Amino acid sequence: MFEPSPSPDIPKVSGQWVSLRTLVLLRWAAILGQITAIAVAILFYSLEINLLFVGLAISLGVSANLITLAFYAKNTRLNERQATLWLLFDTFQLAFMVFLTGGVHNPFVVLIVAPVTVAATALSTRSTMVVGLAAIAATTFVAIFNLPLQTQMGFALRMPEIFVFGLWVAVVVSIGFLGLYTHRISSEIKSMSEALLAAQMALAREQKLTDLGGVVAAAAHELGTPLATIKLVSGELAEELKGQSDLIEDVRLIAEQTDRCRDILHSMGRAGKDDMHIRYVPLSALVEAAAEPHMDRGIEISIAIEGDETDQPYLARRPEIIHGLRNLIQNAVDFASTAVWIDLSWSERKITIRVIDDGRGYAPNVIDRIGDPFIRRRSSDPQRGQRKEYKGMGLGLFIAKTLLERTGARLSFANGAGPYTGRPHPREKSGAIVQVSWRRSDSEKDGSLERRENIAGLGENIHFE
């Protein structure tokens, strides 16, 4: 029974995303900005500011940076909890500064969004929510309680209450919107990066298997002569040692083991010879090679050719094509009820492969997102019990789509029957449909040229009578 190979192992990230050096530099920039703003407010606008408390707030940031530089290496990376605490410290330090300088009446209150944006970029949803809620709480506090800004003449600088409320709402909405938007974009970038890494690992694995087949074929070819020599010599020794039963048994054992080595190398080298000497194969042979690992999994796989079989196109045996098609066929087998159909067709302009199963098909809320990395079905989905080791269909289809598109293919996904019912229809082409198509000029021109060159290199055929 064929056991599906596991998906490529993606290196696990330890969670240490944020560089401590980056946070220190950002804090130095914030401290410099705060000092500059205070100096401009006093010298150019003659504002009355309590320098003692303001200096205390600034010294908190300076002390934090100095302690960091003294006790931590410059290349230290913070884990989730440490980065969250540092960003909470920056949020409350900035809120303290705003409290001392007018609260929401101070236009620099909008900078309280900065720590939330950093958290949304680098941390998890939970940590981002913690920092965001802390920022909203701090903004609400300084909007109600604050030391008013005053000129040296004693005039208080205050906005009308409606503008105070509007600015508070604007800051809260900015925290929520920028946090959600930045976190969503950052998560998609991380998922795409991990999925591309998985695709590269899958392609590298397929390439290694191809290269290994070539090495095995070369080994089988090179070892053929020594093994034949051993076989010949052992046969001659057997003739000369007739009558010496103890020695002739050893010679016969040598001959048997030589035959066994020859058979093993022959079976191992068969795939390697195919890869080395038949670099371009008929479309049906390429699909059969991709489907072969899934033929004995209890699901009937049928390959149908729509057209003249003797005139079918040739495609390169590229690892991207084989691995991509194999992933599509594996996905169809995983969700099929009894059968999978692979239809091959071509015209003067296009080559098309359609993989159809008789399973439940694609759910309406998933079909528009197929090809995105790491789509997961809900735990309540009844299909999850169909295959215990199946981790979800997002990564496998993403890898297949990415690898095939690298070869110039176009992929489309649909259901064989509508409307969607969520029930399989055994022996009917009513399940999921994946169509892969290439422009014939792009997919065949290199293969045709190489085949002509190979034929020319072999010389002209000679007829024997």
NORZIGI-V961983 format. One record per residue. RES is the residue in one small letter. SS is DSSP state (H for helix, E for strand, L for the rest). NEAR is the number of other C-alpha atoms within 10 Angstrom. D_LAST is the distance of its C-alpha to the last C-alpha in Angstrom with 1 decimal. Layout:
BEGIN
RES,SS,NEAR,D_LAST
RES,SS,NEAR,D_LAST
END
This chain:
BEGIN
m,L,8,49.8
f,L,10,49.0
e,L,9,52.0
p,L,13,52.1
s,L,8,52.3
p,L,9,55.6
s,L,15,56.0
p,L,17,56.0
d,L,10,59.3
i,L,12,61.3
p,L,9,63.8
k,L,7,67.2
v,L,7,69.8
s,L,8,73.1
g,L,14,75.2
q,L,16,76.5
w,L,15,75.7
v,E,20,78.8
s,E,16,79.6
l,H,22,83.2
r,H,19,83.2
t,H,13,82.3
l,H,19,85.2
v,H,20,87.6
l,H,12,86.6
l,H,14,87.1
r,H,17,90.5
w,H,15,91.6
a,H,11,90.7
a,H,17,92.7
i,H,19,95.6
l,H,12,95.6
g,H,12,95.5
q,H,18,98.4
i,H,14,100.5
t,H,11,99.8
a,H,12,100.7
i,H,16,104.0
a,H,14,104.9
v,H,13,104.3
a,H,15,106.2
i,H,14,109.2
l,H,9,109.3
f,L,8,108.3
y,L,11,109.3
s,L,14,112.3
l,E,22,111.3
e,E,18,113.2
i,L,20,110.7
n,L,12,111.7
l,H,11,110.1
l,H,8,110.9
f,H,13,108.8
v,H,19,106.1
g,H,13,105.9
l,H,13,105.6
a,H,21,102.6
i,H,19,100.9
s,H,14,101.7
l,H,15,99.9
g,H,19,96.6
v,H,16,97.3
s,H,11,98.1
a,H,16,95.0
n,H,17,92.8
l,H,12,94.8
i,H,10,94.5
t,H,15,90.8
l,H,14,90.3
a,H,10,92.4
f,H,8,90.8
y,L,12,87.2
a,L,11,84.4
k,L,14,83.1
n,L,10,79.6
t,L,12,80.9
r,E,18,79.3
l,E,18,81.4
n,L,16,80.4
e,H,19,81.1
r,H,12,84.7
q,H,14,85.7
a,H,23,84.3
t,H,23,86.1
l,H,14,89.4
w,H,17,89.1
l,H,22,88.5
l,H,20,91.4
f,H,17,93.6
d,H,23,92.6
t,H,24,93.3
f,H,18,96.8
q,H,18,97.6
l,H,24,96.9
a,H,23,98.8
f,H,20,101.8
m,H,22,101.7
v,H,28,101.6
f,H,25,104.5
l,H,21,106.6
t,L,26,105.9
g,L,24,106.5
g,H,27,103.9
v,H,28,102.0
h,H,24,104.2
n,L,18,102.2
p,H,12,99.1
f,H,16,97.2
v,H,23,97.1
v,H,18,93.6
l,H,15,92.3
i,H,26,92.6
v,H,22,89.2
a,H,17,87.5
p,H,26,87.4
v,H,33,86.1
t,H,24,83.2
v,H,20,82.3
a,H,27,82.4
a,H,27,80.2
t,H,22,77.6
a,H,22,77.3
l,L,25,78.9
s,L,15,78.3
t,H,16,79.7
r,H,13,82.6
s,H,20,83.7
t,H,24,83.4
m,H,18,85.7
v,H,16,88.2
v,H,27,88.4
g,H,26,88.5
l,H,16,91.3
a,H,18,93.2
a,H,26,93.0
i,H,21,94.2
a,H,15,97.0
a,H,19,98.0
t,H,27,97.9
t,H,18,100.1
f,H,15,102.6
v,H,23,103.1
a,H,21,103.4
i,H,11,106.4
f,L,14,107.8
n,L,18,107.9
l,L,14,110.2
p,L,19,110.8
l,E,21,110.1
q,E,17,113.4
t,E,15,114.4
q,L,13,117.0
m,L,9,119.5
g,L,10,118.9
f,L,12,116.9
a,E,14,114.3
l,E,13,110.9
r,L,16,109.8
m,L,12,107.6
p,L,8,108.5
e,H,10,107.6
i,H,9,105.1
f,H,13,103.2
v,H,17,103.4
f,H,15,101.9
g,H,11,99.2
l,H,18,98.2
w,H,21,98.1
v,H,15,95.8
a,H,13,93.6
v,H,22,93.3
v,H,21,92.5
v,H,13,90.0
s,H,17,88.3
i,H,24,88.1
g,H,18,86.5
f,H,13,84.1
l,H,16,83.0
g,H,25,82.7
l,H,20,80.6
y,H,15,78.5
t,H,18,77.9
h,H,23,77.2
r,H,15,74.6
i,H,13,72.8
s,H,16,72.9
s,H,18,71.6
e,H,15,68.7
i,H,12,67.8
k,H,13,68.0
s,H,16,65.8
m,H,17,63.3
s,H,13,63.3
e,H,18,62.7
a,H,23,60.0
l,H,18,58.1
l,H,17,58.5
a,H,21,57.0
a,H,25,54.1
q,H,17,53.5
m,H,17,53.7
a,H,23,51.2
l,H,22,48.8
a,H,14,49.3
r,H,15,48.7
e,H,17,45.5
q,H,16,44.4
k,H,13,45.4
l,H,14,43.3
t,H,19,40.3
d,H,15,40.9
l,H,16,41.5
g,H,21,38.2
g,H,21,36.6
v,H,16,38.7
v,H,20,37.8
a,H,24,34.1
a,H,17,34.6
a,H,15,36.8
a,H,24,34.2
h,H,14,31.6
e,H,11,34.0
l,H,14,35.5
g,H,15,32.2
t,H,11,32.1
p,H,11,35.9
l,H,18,35.6
a,H,15,32.7
t,H,12,34.8
i,H,15,37.8
k,H,19,35.9
l,H,13,34.6
v,H,14,38.1
s,H,21,39.8
g,H,15,37.6
e,H,12,38.6
l,H,14,42.2
a,H,19,42.2
e,H,12,41.1
e,H,11,43.9
l,L,14,46.5
k,L,10,46.4
g,L,10,49.9
q,L,10,51.2
s,H,9,51.2
d,H,9,52.8
l,H,14,50.3
i,H,18,47.1
e,H,13,47.9
d,H,13,48.0
v,H,19,44.7
r,H,16,43.1
l,H,13,44.8
i,H,16,43.2
a,H,21,39.7
e,H,14,40.5
q,H,13,41.8
t,H,19,38.7
d,H,16,36.5
r,H,12,38.9
c,H,15,38.8
r,H,17,35.0
d,H,13,35.1
i,H,12,37.9
l,H,19,36.1
h,H,18,32.9
s,H,13,35.0
m,H,16,37.0
g,H,22,34.2
r,H,15,32.2
a,H,16,34.4
g,H,22,34.6
k,H,20,30.8
d,H,17,30.9
d,H,20,33.7
m,H,16,32.3
h,H,9,28.6
i,L,12,28.9
r,L,16,31.9
y,E,22,31.3
v,E,18,30.6
p,E,16,30.8
l,H,22,34.4
s,H,22,34.2
a,H,14,32.9
l,H,19,35.7
v,H,21,38.3
e,H,17,37.1
a,H,14,37.5
a,H,20,41.0
a,H,23,42.0
e,H,12,40.5
p,H,16,43.8
h,H,20,45.8
m,L,15,43.7
d,L,12,45.8
r,L,15,49.3
g,L,13,50.3
i,L,18,49.5
e,E,17,46.6
i,E,24,44.3
s,E,15,42.1
i,E,16,39.6
a,E,14,39.0
i,E,15,36.6
e,E,11,38.1
g,L,12,35.2
d,L,9,31.5
e,H,12,30.1
t,H,7,26.8
d,H,9,28.9
q,L,19,31.3
p,L,21,32.5
y,E,22,31.9
l,E,23,34.9
a,E,21,35.6
r,L,22,36.3
r,L,18,39.7
p,H,20,42.4
e,H,26,44.8
i,H,23,42.7
i,H,22,41.8
h,H,23,45.4
g,H,26,47.0
l,H,25,44.9
r,H,22,45.6
n,H,23,49.3
l,H,26,49.3
i,H,25,47.5
q,H,20,49.9
n,H,19,52.9
a,H,26,51.6
v,H,27,51.1
d,H,20,54.6
f,H,24,56.4
a,L,25,54.3
s,L,23,55.8
t,L,18,52.7
a,E,21,49.7
v,E,26,48.0
w,E,22,45.7
i,E,22,43.3
d,E,18,42.2
l,E,20,39.5
s,E,20,39.4
w,E,21,38.5
s,L,12,39.0
e,L,9,38.3
r,L,10,41.2
k,E,14,41.8
i,E,22,40.3
t,E,19,42.6
i,E,22,43.0
r,E,20,45.9
v,E,26,47.3
i,E,30,49.7
d,E,35,51.7
d,L,28,54.2
g,L,29,57.1
r,L,23,60.3
g,L,28,59.0
y,L,20,60.6
a,L,15,64.4
p,H,14,65.9
n,H,8,67.7
v,H,14,64.5
i,H,15,61.9
d,L,12,63.2
r,L,12,63.2
i,L,19,59.7
g,L,22,58.1
d,L,21,61.4
p,L,21,61.6
f,L,20,63.5
i,L,18,64.3
r,L,12,66.0
r,L,16,66.9
r,L,10,70.4
s,L,9,71.3
s,L,8,72.4
d,L,8,69.0
p,H,10,67.8
q,H,16,64.2
r,H,16,65.2
g,H,11,65.4
q,H,12,61.8
r,L,11,60.4
k,L,8,62.8
e,L,11,60.8
y,L,14,60.0
k,L,16,62.0
g,L,16,61.8
m,L,19,59.1
g,H,19,60.2
l,H,27,58.6
g,H,28,55.2
l,H,23,54.8
f,H,25,56.2
i,H,28,53.6
a,H,24,50.8
k,H,25,52.2
t,H,21,52.7
l,H,24,49.2
l,H,23,47.4
e,H,18,49.6
r,H,12,48.6
t,L,15,45.1
g,L,13,46.4
a,L,20,46.7
r,E,15,49.6
l,E,19,51.1
s,E,14,53.3
f,E,18,55.1
a,E,18,56.5
n,E,23,57.4
g,L,21,55.6
a,L,17,58.9
g,L,10,62.3
p,L,8,65.1
y,L,15,64.7
t,L,11,66.1
g,L,15,65.2
r,L,13,63.8
p,L,19,60.1
h,L,18,58.5
p,L,16,55.9
r,L,16,52.6
e,L,18,53.5
k,L,21,52.3
s,L,21,55.9
g,L,29,56.0
a,E,25,55.2
i,E,24,52.4
v,E,19,50.9
q,E,18,48.7
v,E,21,46.6
s,E,20,45.1
w,E,21,43.5
r,E,17,43.0
r,H,18,39.3
s,H,12,39.4
d,H,14,41.1
s,H,20,39.0
e,H,18,35.5
k,H,12,35.6
d,H,14,35.5
g,H,19,32.7
s,H,16,30.5
l,H,10,31.2
e,H,14,30.4
r,H,15,27.1
r,H,11,26.1
e,H,11,27.3
n,H,11,25.4
i,H,11,22.1
a,H,11,23.0
g,H,9,24.0
l,H,9,20.6
g,L,8,18.9
e,L,8,16.2
n,L,8,13.1
i,L,6,9.9
h,L,5,6.6
f,L,4,3.8
e,L,3,0.0
END
